[in-house]
Amino acid sequence: MSPTTHTTTAAAPAITNETVQTLDIRKDIFIAASPDIAFAAVLEELGPGSVMPDGKPFPMKLEPWPGGRWYRDLGETGGHKYGHLWGHVQVIKAPTLLELTGPMPMSFPAINHVQYRLKAEAGGTRLSLIHRAMGLLPQELREGMPEGWAHGMNRIKLVAETNARTTASR
């Protein structure tokens, strides 16, 4: 049997610990908007309205039906399309549930499942997120993901509450 050779390229960071790791992130936020408006904000933030923590737009495409793709469309060069598949819609039950499964932003052996659950609550909606993953997950990713999801949840809240105020003022 020949020894294993590890090759590192600039495009893919080296994973020095090849032990399968798990990730379990849970976030919960109250949104002062109806479940319909909050669900639309989830789709907006996961799709064309996505924004990085530094304010840079990070538009994605989300096909909101079972099996629909969630991906980054990076355009076309020389007749070749470029992009990054983040996952597929596993379950969609508007306006109460969205589940996504796939590699997400990970370009290494990993599988992810993300669940957004929305529940009507007095004066608005309770949005709960669960992200579970397993694979060769680098420590810096495991440490940075909770902050990234908190940013996304806060963006959903901002978009939904802004849309609720706009709708109410009409």
Backbone as CSV, one residue per row, in Angstrom:
resi,resn,N_x,N_y,N_z,CA_x,CA_y,CA_z,C_x,C_y,C_z
1,MET,0.844,-1.165,0.000,0.000,0.000,0.000,0.896,1.238,0.000
2,SER,0.627,2.191,-0.873,1.449,3.396,-0.932,0.984,4.405,0.098
3,PRO,1.907,5.274,0.563,1.528,6.273,1.556,0.582,7.310,0.954
4,THR,-0.211,7.939,1.807,-1.134,8.983,1.386,-0.360,10.268,1.152
5,THR,-0.635,10.944,0.048,0.008,12.210,-0.255,-1.023,13.312,-0.092
6,HIS,-0.655,14.364,0.613,-1.535,15.514,0.803,-1.020,16.659,-0.054
7,THR,-1.889,17.208,-0.863,-1.538,18.325,-1.726,-2.388,19.514,-1.333
8,THR,-1.757,20.672,-1.224,-2.467,21.893,-0.876,-2.414,22.835,-2.067
9,THR,-3.555,23.429,-2.408,-3.597,24.435,-3.465,-4.110,25.724,-2.858
10,ALA,-3.917,26.813,-3.576,-4.381,28.105,-3.077,-5.903,28.151,-2.986
11,ALA,-6.591,27.377,-3.823,-8.049,27.424,-3.856,-8.694,26.655,-2.707
12,ALA,-8.007,25.662,-2.158,-8.596,24.842,-1.098,-7.641,24.789,0.093
13,PRO,-8.064,25.331,1.249,-7.177,25.315,2.407,-6.888,23.882,2.855
14,ALA,-5.688,23.684,3.361,-5.322,22.358,3.858,-6.107,22.056,5.122
15,ILE,-6.543,20.837,5.233,-7.220,20.386,6.438,-6.245,19.451,7.132
16,THR,-5.662,19.935,8.205,-4.635,19.147,8.866,-5.221,18.080,9.776
17,ASN,-6.411,18.296,10.276,-7.059,17.312,11.133,-8.116,16.602,10.302
18,GLU,-7.843,15.384,9.886,-8.783,14.666,9.038,-9.731,13.797,9.849
19,THR,-10.146,14.312,10.986,-11.133,13.645,11.814,-12.489,14.266,11.520
20,VAL,-13.492,13.444,11.360,-14.834,13.965,11.134,-15.280,14.726,12.385
21,GLN,-15.702,15.962,12.152,-16.171,16.839,13.218,-17.671,17.072,13.027
22,THR,-18.331,17.513,14.086,-19.739,17.886,13.970,-19.907,19.332,14.392
23,LEU,-21.016,19.896,13.980,-21.357,21.278,14.277,-22.841,21.317,14.592
24,ASP,-23.222,22.011,15.654,-24.630,22.155,16.019,-24.822,23.586,16.493
25,ILE,-25.455,24.402,15.663,-25.694,25.812,15.983,-27.194,26.021,16.067
26,ARG,-27.614,26.715,17.106,-29.034,27.039,17.287,-29.161,28.521,17.588
27,LYS,-30.009,29.186,16.836,-30.259,30.617,17.009,-31.766,30.826,17.031
28,ASP,-32.171,31.856,17.734,-33.589,32.151,17.916,-33.713,33.672,17.969
29,ILE,-34.694,34.229,17.255,-34.862,35.681,17.255,-36.347,36.018,17.097
30,PHE,-36.774,37.086,17.762,-38.145,37.576,17.612,-38.147,38.645,16.537
31,ILE,-39.134,38.563,15.639,-39.280,39.520,14.540,-40.655,40.156,14.650
32,ALA,-40.692,41.467,14.683,-41.960,42.199,14.772,-42.578,42.309,13.375
33,ALA,-43.004,41.167,12.859,-43.650,41.087,11.546,-44.399,39.760,11.491
34,SER,-45.358,39.676,10.608,-46.137,38.447,10.454,-45.251,37.320,9.917
35,PRO,-45.666,36.065,10.103,-44.897,34.953,9.517,-44.731,35.072,7.999
36,ASP,-45.754,35.563,7.292,-45.633,35.714,5.837,-44.515,36.683,5.466
37,ILE,-44.474,37.815,6.146,-43.439,38.818,5.868,-42.070,38.296,6.299
38,ALA,-42.000,37.631,7.447,-40.728,37.084,7.929,-40.214,35.991,6.985
39,PHE,-41.106,35.134,6.491,-40.693,34.071,5.569,-40.153,34.676,4.274
40,ALA,-40.812,35.700,3.776,-40.322,36.378,2.567,-38.935,36.963,2.812
41,ALA,-38.689,37.461,4.019,-37.369,38.009,4.356,-36.311,36.909,4.415
42,VAL,-36.683,35.717,4.885,-35.752,34.577,4.876,-35.340,34.286,3.429
43,LEU,-36.313,34.204,2.527,-36.019,33.922,1.124,-35.170,35.029,0.496
44,GLU,-35.444,36.267,0.872,-34.669,37.405,0.359,-33.219,37.336,0.829
45,GLU,-33.017,37.075,2.126,-31.660,37.034,2.679,-30.874,35.832,2.170
46,LEU,-31.536,34.722,1.919,-30.846,33.552,1.371,-30.665,33.663,-0.140
47,GLY,-31.334,34.630,-0.749,-31.296,34.806,-2.197,-30.617,36.096,-2.608
48,PRO,-31.301,36.899,-3.400,-30.663,38.072,-4.010,-30.283,39.176,-3.032
49,GLY,-30.875,39.190,-1.828,-30.587,40.260,-0.869,-29.488,39.943,0.118
50,SER,-28.813,38.818,-0.047,-27.774,38.422,0.900,-26.644,39.451,0.948
51,VAL,-26.201,39.742,2.185,-25.149,40.733,2.413,-24.155,40.167,3.421
52,MET,-22.875,40.342,3.152,-21.816,39.898,4.060,-21.777,40.811,5.296
53,PRO,-21.166,40.360,6.378,-21.073,41.203,7.578,-20.412,42.565,7.327
54,ASP,-19.514,42.652,6.344,-18.865,43.934,6.047,-19.717,44.834,5.150
55,GLY,-20.947,44.389,4.822,-21.850,45.185,3.999,-21.766,44.884,2.511
56,LYS,-20.838,44.034,2.100,-20.680,43.695,0.683,-21.818,42.778,0.244
57,PRO,-22.488,43.122,-0.865,-23.541,42.244,-1.380,-22.983,40.863,-1.703
58,PHE,-23.762,39.837,-1.412,-23.377,38.454,-1.661,-24.599,37.738,-2.233
59,PRO,-25.054,38.178,-3.433,-26.303,37.633,-3.972,-26.217,36.143,-4.272
60,MET,-27.276,35.451,-3.895,-27.405,34.015,-4.120,-28.678,33.782,-4.934
61,LYS,-28.863,32.569,-5.380,-30.108,32.181,-6.047,-30.704,31.046,-5.231
62,LEU,-31.982,31.175,-4.919,-32.708,30.137,-4.194,-33.979,29.829,-4.960
63,GLU,-34.105,28.584,-5.376,-35.304,28.139,-6.072,-36.246,27.579,-5.006
64,PRO,-37.319,28.319,-4.665,-38.147,27.973,-3.505,-39.185,26.875,-3.755
65,TRP,-38.684,25.673,-4.053,-39.546,24.499,-4.198,-38.716,23.274,-3.812
66,PRO,-39.368,22.156,-3.457,-38.631,20.953,-3.075,-37.643,20.543,-4.173
67,GLY,-36.398,20.345,-3.804,-35.358,20.012,-4.757,-34.708,21.213,-5.408
68,GLY,-35.270,22.408,-5.161,-34.706,23.626,-5.744,-33.277,23.859,-5.287
69,ARG,-32.498,24.457,-6.164,-31.094,24.718,-5.847,-30.930,26.012,-5.054
70,TRP,-29.898,26.017,-4.231,-29.439,27.226,-3.539,-27.982,27.356,-3.947
71,TYR,-27.673,28.403,-4.711,-26.339,28.481,-5.280,-25.891,29.910,-5.529
72,ARG,-24.610,30.035,-5.724,-23.976,31.302,-6.062,-23.704,31.274,-7.551
73,ASP,-24.321,32.175,-8.298,-24.128,32.280,-9.738,-23.002,33.285,-9.967
74,LEU,-21.865,32.810,-10.471,-20.710,33.678,-10.683,-20.539,34.084,-12.143
75,GLY,-21.585,33.876,-12.933,-21.562,34.333,-14.318,-20.981,33.324,-15.283
76,GLU,-20.520,33.852,-16.393,-20.032,33.016,-17.485,-18.787,33.649,-18.075
77,THR,-17.813,32.814,-18.401,-16.592,33.275,-19.055,-16.224,32.282,-20.137
78,GLY,-16.042,32.760,-21.339,-15.636,31.882,-22.438,-16.612,30.757,-22.704
79,GLY,-17.896,31.000,-22.475,-18.913,29.984,-22.721,-19.086,28.984,-21.592
80,HIS,-18.375,29.186,-20.478,-18.489,28.284,-19.328,-19.146,29.005,-18.163
81,LYS,-20.135,28.359,-17.566,-20.799,28.934,-16.397,-19.981,28.636,-15.153
82,TYR,-19.961,29.594,-14.230,-19.232,29.456,-12.980,-20.195,29.619,-11.817
83,GLY,-19.920,28.951,-10.729,-20.763,29.093,-9.561,-20.368,28.126,-8.473
84,HIS,-21.177,28.112,-7.427,-20.915,27.266,-6.263,-22.264,26.805,-5.721
85,LEU,-22.518,25.504,-5.801,-23.749,24.948,-5.244,-23.620,24.900,-3.726
86,TRP,-24.551,25.538,-3.031,-24.562,25.507,-1.566,-25.490,24.413,-1.055
87,GLY,-26.551,24.114,-1.794,-27.454,23.076,-1.326,-28.716,22.995,-2.146
88,HIS,-29.660,22.232,-1.599,-30.980,22.051,-2.198,-32.050,22.251,-1.131
89,VAL,-33.221,22.673,-1.579,-34.365,22.777,-0.687,-34.834,21.356,-0.390
90,GLN,-34.816,20.996,0.867,-35.297,19.679,1.275,-36.775,19.746,1.616
91,VAL,-37.162,20.792,2.363,-38.566,20.983,2.758,-38.877,22.468,2.650
92,ILE,-40.033,22.786,2.094,-40.516,24.162,2.112,-42.018,24.114,2.374
93,LYS,-42.423,24.761,3.452,-43.828,24.874,3.833,-44.061,26.322,4.250
94,ALA,-44.196,27.185,3.254,-44.374,28.603,3.529,-45.667,28.815,4.304
95,PRO,-45.692,29.662,5.314,-44.604,30.493,5.817,-43.993,29.964,7.124
96,THR,-43.953,28.656,7.310,-43.524,28.152,8.619,-42.234,27.345,8.630
97,LEU,-41.764,26.849,7.478,-40.611,25.954,7.514,-39.835,25.990,6.206
98,LEU,-38.508,26.056,6.336,-37.612,25.913,5.197,-36.416,25.095,5.678
99,GLU,-36.117,24.015,4.956,-34.956,23.191,5.270,-34.085,23.083,4.027
100,LEU,-32.788,23.268,4.228,-31.809,23.195,3.158,-30.764,22.154,3.528
101,THR,-30.282,21.428,2.535,-29.236,20.441,2.777,-28.213,20.527,1.659
102,GLY,-26.945,20.299,2.004,-25.896,20.332,0.992,-24.559,20.740,1.565
103,PRO,-23.604,21.064,0.699,-22.266,21.406,1.162,-22.157,22.802,1.771
104,MET,-23.160,23.666,1.508,-23.141,25.072,1.937,-21.853,25.732,1.433
105,PRO,-21.165,26.575,2.236,-19.990,27.249,1.667,-18.721,26.405,1.751
106,MET,-18.847,25.130,2.010,-17.699,24.283,2.305,-17.199,23.554,1.061
107,SER,-15.948,23.767,0.726,-15.327,23.093,-0.416,-14.404,21.984,0.076
108,PHE,-14.959,21.143,0.905,-14.253,19.986,1.438,-15.322,19.000,1.864
109,PRO,-14.959,17.771,2.202,-15.971,16.763,2.529,-16.801,17.165,3.751
110,ALA,-18.074,17.524,3.499,-18.977,17.933,4.575,-20.412,17.871,4.069
111,ILE,-21.323,17.671,4.978,-22.755,17.727,4.678,-23.411,18.598,5.740
112,ASN,-24.368,19.394,5.323,-25.033,20.345,6.199,-26.542,20.208,6.089
113,HIS,-27.218,20.538,7.163,-28.675,20.632,7.176,-29.015,21.894,7.964
114,VAL,-29.749,22.790,7.319,-30.164,24.041,7.958,-31.680,24.085,7.971
115,GLN,-32.231,24.397,9.132,-33.678,24.491,9.278,-34.049,25.878,9.790
116,TYR,-34.967,26.543,9.083,-35.588,27.790,9.534,-37.027,27.444,9.886
117,ARG,-37.396,27.657,11.134,-38.769,27.403,11.572,-39.344,28.733,12.048
118,LEU,-40.531,29.082,11.559,-41.197,30.332,11.914,-42.507,30.014,12.610
119,LYS,-42.736,30.690,13.718,-43.956,30.455,14.488,-44.557,31.798,14.900
120,ALA,-45.859,31.957,14.630,-46.543,33.187,15.033,-46.480,33.322,16.549
121,GLU,-46.217,34.529,16.987,-46.135,34.847,18.410,-46.770,36.217,18.581
122,ALA,-47.265,36.512,19.767,-47.922,37.798,20.002,-47.049,38.943,19.480
123,GLY,-47.579,39.698,18.534,-46.874,40.856,18.002,-45.863,40.536,16.913
124,GLY,-45.788,39.287,16.472,-44.830,38.987,15.418,-44.579,37.514,15.200
125,THR,-43.309,37.188,14.971,-42.905,35.838,14.599,-41.635,35.453,15.349
126,ARG,-41.583,34.226,15.793,-40.366,33.662,16.377,-39.666,32.872,15.273
127,LEU,-38.441,33.261,14.939,-37.653,32.573,13.927,-36.564,31.773,14.635
128,SER,-36.558,30.479,14.393,-35.546,29.605,14.977,-34.732,28.990,13.852
129,LEU,-33.434,28.929,14.057,-32.526,28.348,13.083,-31.744,27.230,13.763
130,ILE,-31.607,26.114,13.073,-30.734,25.030,13.509,-29.842,24.693,12.320
131,HIS,-28.540,24.696,12.551,-27.576,24.288,11.525,-26.760,23.142,12.100
132,ARG,-26.873,22.006,11.454,-26.087,20.836,11.847,-25.220,20.436,10.667
133,ALA,-23.973,20.090,10.968,-23.041,19.687,9.915,-22.123,18.600,10.439
134,MET,-21.578,17.853,9.497,-20.528,16.906,9.845,-19.613,16.760,8.646
135,GLY,-18.353,16.528,8.951,-17.364,16.379,7.899,-16.008,16.812,8.398
136,LEU,-15.116,17.099,7.462,-13.776,17.558,7.812,-13.832,19.069,8.009
137,LEU,-14.413,19.487,9.130,-14.697,20.891,9.407,-13.522,21.536,10.142
138,PRO,-12.821,22.467,9.489,-11.717,23.142,10.162,-12.196,23.927,11.394
139,GLN,-11.336,24.053,12.362,-11.679,24.746,13.602,-12.120,26.182,13.355
140,GLU,-11.435,26.908,12.449,-11.799,28.307,12.207,-13.211,28.417,11.643
141,LEU,-13.644,27.438,10.872,-15.015,27.432,10.367,-15.988,27.176,11.524
142,ARG,-15.706,26.194,12.346,-16.587,25.876,13.487,-16.694,27.063,14.428
143,GLU,-15.634,27.829,14.573,-15.662,29.000,15.458,-16.356,30.194,14.826
144,GLY,-16.272,30.343,13.499,-16.836,31.511,12.824,-18.291,31.381,12.420
145,MET,-18.785,30.164,12.273,-20.169,29.950,11.802,-21.226,30.578,12.713
146,PRO,-21.129,30.461,14.034,-22.186,31.078,14.864,-22.327,32.579,14.614
147,GLU,-21.224,33.271,14.430,-21.273,34.704,14.150,-21.916,34.977,12.796
148,GLY,-21.595,34.141,11.810,-22.195,34.297,10.485,-23.701,34.109,10.510
149,TRP,-24.171,33.085,11.245,-25.614,32.857,11.339,-26.299,33.973,12.114
150,ALA,-25.653,34.504,13.151,-26.235,35.632,13.896,-26.410,36.828,12.971
151,HIS,-25.406,37.080,12.125,-25.508,38.165,11.151,-26.699,37.942,10.218
152,GLY,-26.839,36.717,9.688,-27.949,36.414,8.783,-29.301,36.573,9.447
153,MET,-29.409,36.112,10.688,-30.678,36.250,11.428,-31.013,37.725,11.644
154,ASN,-30.020,38.530,11.994,-30.255,39.968,12.194,-30.657,40.648,10.896
155,ARG,-30.091,40.209,9.759,-30.481,40.757,8.458,-31.933,40.402,8.147
156,ILE,-32.328,39.165,8.431,-33.715,38.743,8.201,-34.651,39.607,9.031
157,LYS,-34.313,39.826,10.286,-35.119,40.671,11.177,-35.236,42.091,10.612
158,LEU,-34.114,42.662,10.194,-34.112,44.016,9.635,-34.989,44.102,8.391
159,VAL,-34.818,43.168,7.463,-35.601,43.176,6.216,-37.088,43.005,6.522
160,ALA,-37.432,42.042,7.376,-38.842,41.770,7.688,-39.488,42.956,8.392
161,GLU,-38.819,43.506,9.388,-39.420,44.619,10.137,-39.531,45.875,9.285
162,THR,-38.577,46.097,8.398,-38.673,47.230,7.462,-39.859,47.021,6.526
163,ASN,-40.009,45.814,6.006,-41.136,45.526,5.108,-42.470,45.606,5.842
164,ALA,-42.516,45.193,7.096,-43.760,45.264,7.882,-44.157,46.724,8.107
165,ARG,-43.182,47.578,8.399,-43.480,49.016,8.596,-43.957,49.642,7.299
166,THR,-43.335,49.283,6.193,-43.724,49.824,4.890,-45.147,49.397,4.536
167,THR,-45.456,48.118,4.797,-46.799,47.600,4.525,-47.843,48.286,5.400
168,ALA,-47.518,48.514,6.680,-48.446,49.143,7.624,-48.712,50.608,7.291
169,SER,-47.732,51.282,6.672,-47.897,52.706,6.388,-48.652,52.973,5.094
170,ARG,-48.983,51.940,4.371,-49.704,52.130,3.099,-51.155,52.384,3.318
